[in-house]
């Protein structure tokens, strides 16, 4: 077990990483006034564990599984049930689930009585390596991902790999999407990924790389908690195009769309002379070890225009992309929407030719 301390000007989080962290730290929460938020899938697997760890009388809200739960309806349902259960300002909201549960439960904790304690217990690979750490909370609104949200640091995060044993392969690919993103930002993580490119699903490797990703994110958030100086913005590598495609094409997981977004954005960066060579080939190898065939999409111009509302953009007429430059370094590209759309179309045509030739 290892701990990472994330300390900002406003709060401090302790992130417990590794095997047996749940058994070691979760029972310590039992004597607090708890309110648990989870989803149907997680609850079906871990109902008995929740009751035996926290007690059978603890109030629990069980959300639908998936992104459809990240709405104002379910946010206010959580807050309403907290009030009905008599939760006070001394209560602790426990987000027991994946990224969706963590996002919406975190926002509810931020809003209820102007802020109550939050503990994240992430149960997916993606939420363990990324979304449970750093204090970003949100719901989707007007078909825009994470449009309503707040920065609100959890008091604790308990990242135990025991929960990964029940994940379907799609969820593992989803988490690997974020892990490979960290590889494009951190030279040491990139080296480990290359050394283990044929063994990415190994439990021991995932345990080690999860800690590395958390540590990288904690350092970025410590330097730039609220996305003000550009350090934290780098964590969005692959996400501008990934979010646009996720909104328009669906079906794949968030992490898979991050990898697809990375691929398209690397195509743009290479066209602009920002990155390339053996480094990009190695990154593409990692991407295609998870996404066997990067898709070419129809109607990609519409997806490009939906990226205008991405929260990283500083202008409604320009698209901001974070792209790999060299090992351990990234760069920001700013394009007009029309130029961005043209590059996406060009990449689609290239992928279509490549996929047909194979």
C-alpha beads as a LAMMPS data file, in Angstrom:
LAMMPS data file: protein, C-alpha beads

358 atoms
357 bonds

1 atom types
1 bond types

-500.0 500.0 xlo xhi
-500.0 500.0 ylo yhi
-500.0 500.0 zlo zhi

Masses

1 110.0

Atoms # bond

1 1 1 0.000 0.000 0.000
2 1 1 1.136 3.538 -0.805
3 1 1 -0.340 6.930 -0.012
4 1 1 -0.338 10.084 -2.131
5 1 1 -0.993 13.442 -0.475
6 1 1 -2.673 16.061 -2.646
7 1 1 -2.481 19.460 -0.967
8 1 1 -3.898 22.654 -2.410
9 1 1 -4.463 26.111 -0.933
10 1 1 -8.013 25.127 0.034
11 1 1 -7.911 21.439 0.945
12 1 1 -5.898 18.292 1.442
13 1 1 -6.701 14.829 0.110
14 1 1 -5.077 11.570 1.048
15 1 1 -5.200 8.878 -1.643
16 1 1 -4.679 5.315 -0.441
17 1 1 -3.395 3.064 -3.254
18 1 1 -2.915 -0.681 -3.482
19 1 1 -4.181 -4.052 -2.323
20 1 1 -6.134 -4.192 0.955
21 1 1 -6.647 -0.434 1.151
22 1 1 -10.427 -0.914 1.360
23 1 1 -10.153 -3.400 4.208
24 1 1 -7.635 -1.167 5.992
25 1 1 -9.304 2.238 5.654
26 1 1 -13.026 1.870 4.828
27 1 1 -14.053 0.515 8.283
28 1 1 -12.679 3.718 9.831
29 1 1 -15.584 5.568 8.199
30 1 1 -18.211 3.530 10.037
31 1 1 -18.528 5.844 13.040
32 1 1 -19.316 8.887 10.906
33 1 1 -22.740 9.979 9.701
34 1 1 -22.538 8.365 6.256
35 1 1 -24.533 8.726 3.069
36 1 1 -23.574 6.351 0.257
37 1 1 -24.077 6.942 -3.459
38 1 1 -23.574 4.022 -5.828
39 1 1 -25.118 2.539 -8.994
40 1 1 -27.103 -0.596 -9.783
41 1 1 -24.209 -2.574 -11.227
42 1 1 -21.853 -1.832 -8.348
43 1 1 -24.555 -2.436 -5.740
44 1 1 -25.415 -5.816 -7.272
45 1 1 -21.806 -6.920 -6.821
46 1 1 -21.013 -5.271 -3.499
47 1 1 -24.279 -5.046 -1.544
48 1 1 -23.056 -7.392 1.197
49 1 1 -19.662 -5.669 1.388
50 1 1 -21.367 -2.287 1.824
51 1 1 -23.651 -3.564 4.590
52 1 1 -20.901 -5.483 6.408
53 1 1 -18.459 -2.558 6.232
54 1 1 -20.704 0.416 6.923
55 1 1 -23.750 -1.119 8.619
56 1 1 -27.158 -2.118 7.329
57 1 1 -28.876 1.117 8.344
58 1 1 -26.673 3.518 6.367
59 1 1 -28.729 5.388 3.739
60 1 1 -27.866 4.496 0.145
61 1 1 -28.888 6.070 -3.165
62 1 1 -28.648 3.636 -6.080
63 1 1 -28.346 5.359 -9.450
64 1 1 -28.807 3.857 -12.909
65 1 1 -25.488 2.669 -14.312
66 1 1 -23.807 4.833 -16.926
67 1 1 -23.565 8.425 -18.143
68 1 1 -27.370 8.836 -18.270
69 1 1 -27.341 9.228 -14.482
70 1 1 -25.206 12.394 -14.625
71 1 1 -28.176 14.751 -14.816
72 1 1 -29.865 17.423 -12.740
73 1 1 -32.690 14.973 -12.000
74 1 1 -30.439 12.529 -10.182
75 1 1 -28.332 15.271 -8.595
76 1 1 -31.404 16.684 -6.882
77 1 1 -32.640 13.196 -6.045
78 1 1 -29.419 12.619 -4.080
79 1 1 -29.706 15.972 -2.304
80 1 1 -33.406 15.389 -1.547
81 1 1 -32.712 11.987 -0.021
82 1 1 -29.853 13.416 2.029
83 1 1 -32.289 15.932 3.494
84 1 1 -34.919 13.220 4.093
85 1 1 -32.305 11.127 5.913
86 1 1 -31.462 14.046 8.213
87 1 1 -27.902 14.486 7.045
88 1 1 -26.103 17.331 8.843
89 1 1 -23.034 19.375 7.933
90 1 1 -21.006 16.745 9.802
91 1 1 -22.019 13.978 7.383
92 1 1 -19.731 12.220 4.907
93 1 1 -20.841 11.391 1.370
94 1 1 -19.227 8.167 0.149
95 1 1 -19.042 7.844 -3.652
96 1 1 -18.848 4.073 -4.120
97 1 1 -18.571 3.427 -7.849
98 1 1 -17.031 4.570 -11.097
99 1 1 -16.516 7.988 -12.640
100 1 1 -20.194 8.864 -13.038
101 1 1 -20.937 8.099 -9.387
102 1 1 -17.868 10.040 -8.289
103 1 1 -18.764 13.080 -10.395
104 1 1 -22.389 13.411 -9.312
105 1 1 -21.892 12.386 -5.672
106 1 1 -19.013 14.841 -5.440
107 1 1 -21.177 17.663 -6.764
108 1 1 -23.967 16.741 -4.314
109 1 1 -21.454 16.821 -1.434
110 1 1 -20.252 20.235 -2.615
111 1 1 -23.777 21.681 -2.755
112 1 1 -25.438 20.132 0.297
113 1 1 -25.426 22.679 3.138
114 1 1 -22.645 24.501 1.216
115 1 1 -20.308 21.561 1.485
116 1 1 -19.948 18.326 3.447
117 1 1 -17.117 15.808 3.625
118 1 1 -16.553 13.565 0.601
119 1 1 -14.826 10.187 0.353
120 1 1 -14.259 8.528 -3.016
121 1 1 -14.104 4.729 -3.290
122 1 1 -13.540 4.223 -7.045
123 1 1 -14.463 0.794 -8.409
124 1 1 -13.380 1.121 -12.055
125 1 1 -9.905 1.403 -13.520
126 1 1 -10.686 4.793 -15.056
127 1 1 -11.973 6.255 -11.801
128 1 1 -8.996 4.864 -9.883
129 1 1 -6.317 6.252 -12.195
130 1 1 -8.029 9.555 -12.945
131 1 1 -11.518 10.812 -12.124
132 1 1 -11.636 10.130 -8.359
133 1 1 -8.526 12.277 -7.815
134 1 1 -8.339 16.044 -8.168
135 1 1 -11.743 17.285 -7.088
136 1 1 -13.545 17.793 -10.390
137 1 1 -17.275 17.170 -9.927
138 1 1 -20.010 17.653 -12.514
139 1 1 -23.186 16.692 -14.276
140 1 1 -23.966 16.867 -17.999
141 1 1 -26.422 19.518 -19.174
142 1 1 -27.966 20.422 -22.545
143 1 1 -26.124 17.449 -24.049
144 1 1 -22.782 18.991 -23.033
145 1 1 -20.489 16.844 -20.934
146 1 1 -19.661 18.265 -17.473
147 1 1 -21.242 21.657 -18.183
148 1 1 -22.358 22.148 -14.558
149 1 1 -19.772 21.388 -11.909
150 1 1 -17.380 22.548 -9.226
151 1 1 -13.913 21.891 -7.881
152 1 1 -14.374 20.030 -4.598
153 1 1 -11.588 17.923 -3.132
154 1 1 -12.420 14.608 -1.432
155 1 1 -11.071 14.137 2.067
156 1 1 -9.943 10.625 1.187
157 1 1 -9.743 8.353 -1.852
158 1 1 -9.490 4.583 -1.405
159 1 1 -8.112 2.919 -4.567
160 1 1 -8.140 -0.848 -4.093
161 1 1 -7.472 -3.116 -7.112
162 1 1 -9.791 -5.754 -5.619
163 1 1 -12.702 -3.978 -7.330
164 1 1 -11.167 -4.453 -10.772
165 1 1 -11.789 -8.205 -10.622
166 1 1 -15.458 -7.782 -11.482
167 1 1 -14.941 -5.350 -14.372
168 1 1 -15.847 -6.329 -17.942
169 1 1 -13.127 -6.002 -20.581
170 1 1 -14.721 -2.806 -21.923
171 1 1 -14.202 -1.078 -18.564
172 1 1 -10.588 -2.226 -18.469
173 1 1 -10.035 -0.724 -21.937
174 1 1 -11.687 2.449 -20.696
175 1 1 -9.170 2.786 -17.857
176 1 1 -6.251 1.970 -20.128
177 1 1 -7.284 4.907 -22.299
178 1 1 -6.549 7.290 -19.438
179 1 1 -3.372 5.399 -18.486
180 1 1 -1.980 5.767 -22.016
181 1 1 -2.901 9.460 -21.865
182 1 1 -0.665 9.739 -18.805
183 1 1 2.046 7.945 -20.767
184 1 1 1.883 10.738 -23.355
185 1 1 2.402 13.267 -20.544
186 1 1 4.978 11.499 -18.369
187 1 1 8.188 9.961 -19.764
188 1 1 8.548 7.435 -16.909
189 1 1 4.982 6.171 -17.365
190 1 1 5.527 6.017 -21.136
191 1 1 8.623 3.845 -20.625
192 1 1 6.720 1.448 -18.352
193 1 1 3.884 1.192 -20.868
194 1 1 6.261 0.308 -23.694
195 1 1 8.008 -2.279 -21.535
196 1 1 4.630 -3.856 -20.720
197 1 1 2.779 -3.272 -24.015
198 1 1 1.992 -6.995 -24.309
199 1 1 0.983 -7.238 -20.658
200 1 1 -1.214 -4.194 -20.058
201 1 1 -3.965 -6.128 -18.271
202 1 1 -1.644 -7.766 -15.718
203 1 1 -2.753 -7.043 -12.151
204 1 1 0.706 -6.301 -10.760
205 1 1 1.461 -3.892 -13.611
206 1 1 -1.906 -2.136 -13.210
207 1 1 -1.357 -1.739 -9.469
208 1 1 1.989 -0.036 -10.069
209 1 1 0.895 2.136 -12.980
210 1 1 -2.248 3.270 -11.117
211 1 1 -0.058 4.730 -8.394
212 1 1 2.134 6.442 -11.018
213 1 1 -0.877 8.031 -12.738
214 1 1 -2.363 9.219 -9.448
215 1 1 0.966 10.693 -8.431
216 1 1 1.261 12.564 -11.749
217 1 1 -2.263 13.947 -11.445
218 1 1 -1.781 14.933 -7.797
219 1 1 1.285 16.976 -8.726
220 1 1 -0.571 18.715 -11.557
221 1 1 -3.573 19.520 -9.363
222 1 1 -1.338 20.777 -6.545
223 1 1 0.195 23.280 -8.974
224 1 1 -3.066 24.226 -10.712
225 1 1 -6.186 23.113 -8.826
226 1 1 -8.629 25.234 -10.834
227 1 1 -7.182 25.083 -14.352
228 1 1 -5.836 28.640 -14.154
229 1 1 -2.212 28.413 -15.315
230 1 1 -2.301 25.647 -17.934
231 1 1 -0.680 22.837 -15.911
232 1 1 -3.910 20.971 -15.224
233 1 1 -5.128 21.653 -18.750
234 1 1 -2.519 19.182 -20.033
235 1 1 -4.533 16.374 -18.389
236 1 1 -7.125 16.895 -21.150
237 1 1 -4.823 15.425 -23.812
238 1 1 -7.030 13.525 -26.278
239 1 1 -10.214 14.749 -24.627
240 1 1 -11.365 17.541 -26.965
241 1 1 -11.868 15.232 -29.932
242 1 1 -12.637 12.297 -27.653
243 1 1 -15.551 14.159 -26.029
244 1 1 -16.836 15.386 -29.405
245 1 1 -16.844 11.845 -30.791
246 1 1 -18.333 10.435 -27.595
247 1 1 -21.210 12.911 -27.861
248 1 1 -21.855 12.247 -31.564
249 1 1 -21.096 8.540 -31.968
250 1 1 -21.408 6.886 -28.541
251 1 1 -21.181 3.089 -28.062
252 1 1 -17.560 2.974 -26.953
253 1 1 -16.377 3.848 -23.439
254 1 1 -14.999 7.238 -22.425
255 1 1 -11.430 5.939 -22.220
256 1 1 -11.664 4.367 -25.671
257 1 1 -12.818 7.713 -27.073
258 1 1 -9.858 9.387 -25.349
259 1 1 -7.549 7.056 -27.277
260 1 1 -9.415 7.691 -30.532
261 1 1 -9.218 11.431 -29.829
262 1 1 -5.467 11.105 -29.184
263 1 1 -4.997 9.336 -32.522
264 1 1 -6.842 12.045 -34.476
265 1 1 -5.126 14.880 -32.618
266 1 1 -1.687 13.318 -33.186
267 1 1 -2.535 13.268 -36.901
268 1 1 -3.174 17.027 -36.688
269 1 1 -0.018 17.659 -34.645
270 1 1 2.081 15.722 -37.134
271 1 1 0.607 17.717 -40.022
272 1 1 1.608 20.891 -38.181
273 1 1 5.134 19.626 -37.497
274 1 1 4.675 19.507 -33.715
275 1 1 5.373 15.800 -33.119
276 1 1 6.096 12.594 -34.968
277 1 1 8.758 10.008 -35.680
278 1 1 9.422 6.925 -33.565
279 1 1 7.767 8.533 -30.539
280 1 1 4.429 8.852 -32.333
281 1 1 4.723 5.358 -33.774
282 1 1 5.194 3.976 -30.260
283 1 1 2.185 5.939 -29.023
284 1 1 0.093 4.602 -31.899
285 1 1 1.217 1.071 -31.019
286 1 1 -0.043 1.594 -27.466
287 1 1 -3.331 3.022 -28.735
288 1 1 -3.945 0.124 -31.120
289 1 1 -3.059 -2.402 -28.434
290 1 1 -6.327 -1.303 -26.795
291 1 1 -8.337 -0.045 -29.822
292 1 1 -7.645 -2.708 -32.426
293 1 1 -8.989 -0.565 -35.267
294 1 1 -9.280 3.220 -34.919
295 1 1 -12.598 4.081 -36.582
296 1 1 -13.216 6.456 -39.464
297 1 1 -16.466 8.377 -38.955
298 1 1 -19.103 9.815 -41.278
299 1 1 -20.369 13.329 -40.585
300 1 1 -17.206 14.280 -38.750
301 1 1 -17.681 17.989 -39.497
302 1 1 -20.732 18.020 -37.226
303 1 1 -18.646 16.495 -34.444
304 1 1 -15.979 19.141 -35.025
305 1 1 -18.488 21.933 -34.550
306 1 1 -19.816 20.369 -31.345
307 1 1 -16.280 20.751 -29.935
308 1 1 -16.800 24.547 -29.890
309 1 1 -18.403 24.166 -26.454
310 1 1 -15.503 22.236 -24.960
311 1 1 -14.595 23.852 -21.636
312 1 1 -10.887 24.178 -22.556
313 1 1 -11.609 26.624 -25.371
314 1 1 -10.959 30.278 -24.621
315 1 1 -12.899 31.445 -27.691
316 1 1 -16.131 30.177 -29.234
317 1 1 -14.493 30.324 -32.666
318 1 1 -11.295 28.431 -31.775
319 1 1 -10.641 24.826 -30.746
320 1 1 -7.944 24.046 -28.180
321 1 1 -6.090 20.713 -28.361
322 1 1 -3.430 19.317 -26.015
323 1 1 -1.107 17.058 -28.030
324 1 1 2.062 15.019 -27.358
325 1 1 5.233 16.787 -28.471
326 1 1 8.205 14.738 -27.254
327 1 1 8.500 12.199 -24.439
328 1 1 7.239 13.836 -21.263
329 1 1 6.221 17.063 -23.022
330 1 1 2.954 18.261 -24.516
331 1 1 1.888 21.311 -26.506
332 1 1 -1.321 23.268 -26.988
333 1 1 -2.692 23.802 -30.483
334 1 1 -5.373 26.394 -31.231
335 1 1 -7.284 26.020 -34.502
336 1 1 -10.268 27.650 -36.137
337 1 1 -13.290 25.379 -36.138
338 1 1 -13.157 25.124 -39.915
339 1 1 -9.482 24.159 -39.918
340 1 1 -10.102 21.606 -37.162
341 1 1 -12.994 20.096 -39.128
342 1 1 -10.829 19.839 -42.254
343 1 1 -8.078 18.002 -40.377
344 1 1 -10.587 15.555 -38.867
345 1 1 -11.969 14.852 -42.332
346 1 1 -8.481 14.282 -43.671
347 1 1 -7.694 11.866 -40.846
348 1 1 -10.974 10.021 -41.480
349 1 1 -10.070 9.598 -45.152
350 1 1 -6.617 8.314 -44.209
351 1 1 -8.089 5.817 -41.737
352 1 1 -10.708 4.658 -44.243
353 1 1 -7.999 3.918 -46.817
354 1 1 -5.874 2.150 -44.202
355 1 1 -8.778 0.043 -42.869
356 1 1 -9.881 -0.944 -46.378
357 1 1 -6.361 -1.956 -47.369
358 1 1 -6.185 -4.216 -44.330

Bonds

1 1 1 2
2 1 2 3
3 1 3 4
4 1 4 5
5 1 5 6
6 1 6 7
7 1 7 8
8 1 8 9
9 1 9 10
10 1 10 11
11 1 11 12
12 1 12 13
13 1 13 14
14 1 14 15
15 1 15 16
16 1 16 17
17 1 17 18
18 1 18 19
19 1 19 20
20 1 20 21
21 1 21 22
22 1 22 23
23 1 23 24
24 1 24 25
25 1 25 26
26 1 26 27
27 1 27 28
28 1 28 29
29 1 29 30
30 1 30 31
31 1 31 32
32 1 32 33
33 1 33 34
34 1 34 35
35 1 35 36
36 1 36 37
37 1 37 38
38 1 38 39
39 1 39 40
40 1 40 41
41 1 41 42
42 1 42 43
43 1 43 44
44 1 44 45
45 1 45 46
46 1 46 47
47 1 47 48
48 1 48 49
49 1 49 50
50 1 50 51
51 1 51 52
52 1 52 53
53 1 53 54
54 1 54 55
55 1 55 56
56 1 56 57
57 1 57 58
58 1 58 59
59 1 59 60
60 1 60 61
61 1 61 62
62 1 62 63
63 1 63 64
64 1 64 65
65 1 65 66
66 1 66 67
67 1 67 68
68 1 68 69
69 1 69 70
70 1 70 71
71 1 71 72
72 1 72 73
73 1 73 74
74 1 74 75
75 1 75 76
76 1 76 77
77 1 77 78
78 1 78 79
79 1 79 80
80 1 80 81
81 1 81 82
82 1 82 83
83 1 83 84
84 1 84 85
85 1 85 86
86 1 86 87
87 1 87 88
88 1 88 89
89 1 89 90
90 1 90 91
91 1 91 92
92 1 92 93
93 1 93 94
94 1 94 95
95 1 95 96
96 1 96 97
97 1 97 98
98 1 98 99
99 1 99 100
100 1 100 101
101 1 101 102
102 1 102 103
103 1 103 104
104 1 104 105
105 1 105 106
106 1 106 107
107 1 107 108
108 1 108 109
109 1 109 110
110 1 110 111
111 1 111 112
112 1 112 113
113 1 113 114
114 1 114 115
115 1 115 116
116 1 116 117
117 1 117 118
118 1 118 119
119 1 119 120
120 1 120 121
121 1 121 122
122 1 122 123
123 1 123 124
124 1 124 125
125 1 125 126
126 1 126 127
127 1 127 128
128 1 128 129
129 1 129 130
130 1 130 131
131 1 131 132
132 1 132 133
133 1 133 134
134 1 134 135
135 1 135 136
136 1 136 137
137 1 137 138
138 1 138 139
139 1 139 140
140 1 140 141
141 1 141 142
142 1 142 143
143 1 143 144
144 1 144 145
145 1 145 146
146 1 146 147
147 1 147 148
148 1 148 149
149 1 149 150
150 1 150 151
151 1 151 152
152 1 152 153
153 1 153 154
154 1 154 155
155 1 155 156
156 1 156 157
157 1 157 158
158 1 158 159
159 1 159 160
160 1 160 161
161 1 161 162
162 1 162 163
163 1 163 164
164 1 164 165
165 1 165 166
166 1 166 167
167 1 167 168
168 1 168 169
169 1 169 170
170 1 170 171
171 1 171 172
172 1 172 173
173 1 173 174
174 1 174 175
175 1 175 176
176 1 176 177
177 1 177 178
178 1 178 179
179 1 179 180
180 1 180 181
181 1 181 182
182 1 182 183
183 1 183 184
184 1 184 185
185 1 185 186
186 1 186 187
187 1 187 188
188 1 188 189
189 1 189 190
190 1 190 191
191 1 191 192
192 1 192 193
193 1 193 194
194 1 194 195
195 1 195 196
196 1 196 197
197 1 197 198
198 1 198 199
199 1 199 200
200 1 200 201
201 1 201 202
202 1 202 203
203 1 203 204
204 1 204 205
205 1 205 206
206 1 206 207
207 1 207 208
208 1 208 209
209 1 209 210
210 1 210 211
211 1 211 212
212 1 212 213
213 1 213 214
214 1 214 215
215 1 215 216
216 1 216 217
217 1 217 218
218 1 218 219
219 1 219 220
220 1 220 221
221 1 221 222
222 1 222 223
223 1 223 224
224 1 224 225
225 1 225 226
226 1 226 227
227 1 227 228
228 1 228 229
229 1 229 230
230 1 230 231
231 1 231 232
232 1 232 233
233 1 233 234
234 1 234 235
235 1 235 236
236 1 236 237
237 1 237 238
238 1 238 239
239 1 239 240
240 1 240 241
241 1 241 242
242 1 242 243
243 1 243 244
244 1 244 245
245 1 245 246
246 1 246 247
247 1 247 248
248 1 248 249
249 1 249 250
250 1 250 251
251 1 251 252
252 1 252 253
253 1 253 254
254 1 254 255
255 1 255 256
256 1 256 257
257 1 257 258
258 1 258 259
259 1 259 260
260 1 260 261
261 1 261 262
262 1 262 263
263 1 263 264
264 1 264 265
265 1 265 266
266 1 266 267
267 1 267 268
268 1 268 269
269 1 269 270
270 1 270 271
271 1 271 272
272 1 272 273
273 1 273 274
274 1 274 275
275 1 275 276
276 1 276 277
277 1 277 278
278 1 278 279
279 1 279 280
280 1 280 281
281 1 281 282
282 1 282 283
283 1 283 284
284 1 284 285
285 1 285 286
286 1 286 287
287 1 287 288
288 1 288 289
289 1 289 290
290 1 290 291
291 1 291 292
292 1 292 293
293 1 293 294
294 1 294 295
295 1 295 296
296 1 296 297
297 1 297 298
298 1 298 299
299 1 299 300
300 1 300 301
301 1 301 302
302 1 302 303
303 1 303 304
304 1 304 305
305 1 305 306
306 1 306 307
307 1 307 308
308 1 308 309
309 1 309 310
310 1 310 311
311 1 311 312
312 1 312 313
313 1 313 314
314 1 314 315
315 1 315 316
316 1 316 317
317 1 317 318
318 1 318 319
319 1 319 320
320 1 320 321
321 1 321 322
322 1 322 323
323 1 323 324
324 1 324 325
325 1 325 326
326 1 326 327
327 1 327 328
328 1 328 329
329 1 329 330
330 1 330 331
331 1 331 332
332 1 332 333
333 1 333 334
334 1 334 335
335 1 335 336
336 1 336 337
337 1 337 338
338 1 338 339
339 1 339 340
340 1 340 341
341 1 341 342
342 1 342 343
343 1 343 344
344 1 344 345
345 1 345 346
346 1 346 347
347 1 347 348
348 1 348 349
349 1 349 350
350 1 350 351
351 1 351 352
352 1 352 353
353 1 353 354
354 1 354 355
355 1 355 356
356 1 356 357
357 1 357 358
